[in-house]
């Protein structure tokens, strides 16, 4: 993933660790659950939860 970012001129501020890929995969799995929601109400609720979790994590 770090190589792909660098190839697109995205600068990496810190070293990329194997755990970072785990976090990326978790985020992609969560995003897939948003996209796969049954309707727009469930999709919005899942996205709101995802954003609230991210805000708590990065506060």
C-alpha positions, 0 to 999 in steps of 0.5 A: 500500500505504501508503494502505491501511495508513493507511486501517486505522489502521496507522501508517507509521514511515518513508516508503514507497518504491517498493522496498518494494512490490517487497519486499512482492510478493516476500514474497507470491510466497514465501507463495504457494509455501508455500500451493501446496506439494504436501503438509504436509511440503513446506509446513512445510519451505518455511515454515521456510525462509521464517522462517529467511530472515526471521530472518537478514534482520532480525537 
